Structures are given as C-alpha cells and as structure tokens.
C-alpha cells in the first residue's frame, strides 16, 4: 500500500513540476518548484 502511495506521490510531483515549468519562469519557477519539494519532503516523513 505504501509503495502505491509513493508511486502516486511521485506522479503528482512530476505533474506539478511539469505544470510549474510551463506556467512559470525565472524566480517564480524556482520558488514554485521549491514549494513542491518542501511539500513532498514533509509528506514523506
């Protein structure tokens, strides 16, 4: 079950990253990606 959740979380993170890449540029993109990384890290702990 945990494996499936991790796989889904990775997919969501990838989708969010792709969306962020297409929507934001420069500092805005970096900030957005950093937020995604922070959320992913806090969820995995």
N, C-alpha and C positions, 0 to 999 in steps of 0.2 A: 504494500500500500504506500509506504513512504517513497519507494522508488518511483511509483507513478506520479506522486505529488511533486517530486523533484523534477521529473521529466516535464511535467506541465508548467512548473515554475520557470524552467529554463526556456520553454517555448514562449511563455508570456513575456519573459525578459527580452528574448530575441525579437519578438514582435514590437515591443515597446521601443527597443533600441532602433529598429528599422524605421519606425514611425518618427521617432525623435530625429533621426538622421535626415529624413525627408522634410521635416517641418522646421527644424531649427538650424542656425548656422553660428559659427564662432563660439563666443562665450555662452550663449543661450543653450547651444547643443551640449557643450561640456557640462554645464550646470544640470541640465536635464538628465544626461547620462549618469552623472554622479549621484543624483537623487535615486535613479533606478538601482544603481549599485548598492546604495545605502539601504534601500528597501529590501533588496534581495538578501543582503547580509543579515539584516535584523530578522528576516523571516526564517533563515536557515538555522539561527541559534536557538 
